[in-house]
Amino acid sequence: MKFNIITFGCKVNSYESEYIKEQLLNNGYVYSDNVKDSDIIIVNTCSVTNVADTKCFKTIRGIKRDNSNAILMVCGCSSQNNQDEYKDMDIDILLGTNDKKNALSLIEDYRRNKIKFVKFADSKRRDFEDMKVDNFNDLTRAYVKIQDGCNNYCTYCVIPYVRGSIRSKDFDETVNEIRELVDHGHKEIVFTGIDTGAYGKETNGKYDLVKLIREISKFDNLHRIRVSSIEITTLTDEFIDELKNNKKVCGHLHISLQSGSERILELMNRKYNKQEYLDKVKSLRDARPDINLTTDVIVGFPTETEEEFNECVEFCREVKFSKIHVFPYSIRKGTKAAEMDGQIDGAIKKERARKLIEIDNDLQLEFNKQFIGKTVNVLVEETKAGKSIGHTENFLKVYINDVVESNTFVDVEIISADIESVTGNVK
């Protein structure tokens, strides 16, 4: 039977979808890129914003219209967060944020019995749902989900409610999974999690993120360890020392800011102030001068004034992010911010987003231009139209004016830059 998986949202969802895909492939199912000719369709949903929810609903309605005979499985944050709405959609297998590891058995049970299955996670305190991906067939880098859940309870965010409290993948299981991925030829490992920096926090010091980094750094054929997204509050001095001294740790961190206004940060229940954020940024740049720092910013949070928005813009300029993911504030039912007075008009939020995106374009170009004339090391991922494409350790996207074998490293001299990428010649 043919199957297709549609994934919305974060890298955690991508990892979980990859696990489901691998389980089905290993048991005789065939993956199809075409939803309309698939016998089984799996939608892994996201609920980080209203826009994300809307996209998920629209996609599922389209599937039921265009391929009503397919077995439809829906799972993820949006279904967990909007249970009644999804129950009304007549879905064959409906899950929340747990039990994705049972996708294969649930599908096979449905094929035998034709009995619809509905199950949502019913507790904030859950065990880590352990999954293990053996090989990422279409990626040079491999993702490993090391953590799940969040304890931060930012006032705008539903994730702690739908994903539950923090929990971590067993240390030895994580190391073994990474060892096998490296043995299969993956040269870069990317840690994924809802609050990645909280890895091991619930073990009271038994293990943590730095201990994991040090352990897997012993693998000779592992060249890059990418932490990706992390909270500024979990960037310890020990982690920053590791970043400075361990060149396998990539100089690229996505550190959510959310607002550059002191008052708005407090309303959001973020656990830092602007000076603390700046101090961490300085420490990171002292440790790795070429570090690539990207972020998320919410504009139009309840009661945000024009002056506070401008304060945020100036703070982003001061930090000199290389990429800002801009989100107009989205009301999420059940959160404290949804009940706040002073909700901002949609047109104002849209205009503020437009202005910050313009600043983001300037900052991206400024960051990329600094590499013109420099030689960078690139891990090649693919070749299109006679040019190879890859990324540096600090996640600079590089177009190479030559064809280079995928999954190999090459030194490239950068000759030009634009907002999204740089271009160079093999050195």
MORA-V915213 format. One record per pair of residues at least 6 apart in sequence whose C-alpha atoms are under 7 Angstrom apart, sorted by the first residue. I is the first residue (numbers start at 0). J is the second residue. Records with the same first field share a line. If there is no record, write none. Layout:
# MORA-V915213
I = J  J
This chain:
# MORA-V915213
0 = 28  29  38
1 = 28  29  30  31  37  38  39
2 = 28  29  30  31  37  38  39  40
3 = 30  31  32  34  37  39  40  41
4 = 40  41  42
5 = 41  42  43
6 = 12  13  16  42  43  44
7 = 43  44  45
8 = 45
10 = 191
11 = 144  191  192
12 = 43
14 = 142  143  144
18 = 130  131  132
19 = 100  102
22 = 103
23 = 103
31 = 37
35 = 65  66
37 = 69
38 = 69  70
39 = 69  70  71
40 = 69  70  71  72
41 = 71  72  73
42 = 72  73  74
43 = 73  74  75
44 = 55  74  75  76  77  78
45 = 51  52  75  76  77
46 = 52  76  77
48 = 329
49 = 329
52 = 77
70 = 91
71 = 90  91  92
72 = 90  91  92  93
73 = 92  93  94
74 = 93  94  95  96
75 = 94  95  96
76 = 95  96  161
78 = 85  94  95
79 = 95  96  119  161
80 = 161
91 = 115  116
92 = 115  116  117
93 = 116  117  118
94 = 117  118  119
95 = 118  119  120
96 = 120  161  162
97 = 120
100 = 130
109 = 115
123 = 160  163  164
124 = 163  164
125 = 163
126 = 166
127 = 147  166  167  168
129 = 168
131 = 176
133 = 179  180
134 = 180  183
135 = 141
139 = 185  186  380  406
140 = 185  186  187  188  189
141 = 185  187  188  189
142 = 188  189  190  191
143 = 189  190  191
144 = 190  191  192
145 = 167  168  173  190  191  192  198
146 = 166  167  168  191  192  193  194  195  198
147 = 165  166  167  192  193  194
148 = 159  162  163  164  165  166  193  194
149 = 159  163  164  165  193  194
150 = 159  164  165
152 = 159
153 = 267  268  269
154 = 267  268  334  335  336
155 = 267  331  334  335  336
156 = 331  334
157 = 331  334
166 = 201
167 = 198  199
174 = 215
181 = 220  221
186 = 220  221  222  223
187 = 221  222  223  224
188 = 223  224  225
189 = 224  225  226  227
190 = 225  226  227
194 = 229  230
195 = 228  229
196 = 208  229  230  233
197 = 233
198 = 207  208
199 = 206  207  208
200 = 207
209 = 238
216 = 247
222 = 247
223 = 247  248  249
224 = 247  248  249
225 = 248  249
226 = 252
227 = 251  252  253
228 = 252  253  254
229 = 252  253  254
230 = 254  255
231 = 254  276
232 = 270
239 = 283  286
242 = 248  286
243 = 286  287
249 = 392  393
250 = 287  290  291  392  393
251 = 290  291  292  393  394
252 = 291  292  293
253 = 292  293  294
254 = 292  293  294
255 = 294  295
256 = 294  295  296
257 = 295  296  297
258 = 264  296  297  311
259 = 273  310  311  314
260 = 307  310  311
261 = 272  273
263 = 303
284 = 290
290 = 393
291 = 321  393
292 = 320  321
293 = 320  321  322  323
294 = 322  323  324
295 = 323  324  325
296 = 323  324  325  326
297 = 325  326  327  328
298 = 326  327  328  348  351  352
299 = 327  328  343  348
300 = 328  343
301 = 339  340  341  342  343
302 = 341  342  343
312 = 355
319 = 362
320 = 362
321 = 362  363  366
322 = 359  363
323 = 359
325 = 352  356
326 = 352
327 = 348  349  352
330 = 337
331 = 337
360 = 418
363 = 418
364 = 417  418
367 = 416  417  420  421
368 = 416
370 = 413
371 = 413  414  415  416
372 = 412  413  414
373 = 412  413
374 = 410  411  412  413
375 = 391  410  411  412
376 = 391  408  409  410  411
377 = 389  390  391  408  409  410  411
378 = 389  390  391  406  407  408  409
379 = 387  388  389  390  404  405  406  407  408
380 = 388  389  405  406
381 = 387  388  389  405
382 = 388  402
385 = 401  402
386 = 398  399  400  401  402
387 = 398  399  401  402  403
388 = 397  398  399
389 = 396  397  398
390 = 396  397
395 = 420
396 = 420  421
397 = 420  421  422
398 = 421  422  423
399 = 422  423  424  425
400 = 423  424
409 = 425
410 = 425  426
411 = 423  424  425  426
412 = 423  424  425  426
413 = 421  422  423  424
414 = 422  423
415 = 421  422  423
416 = 422
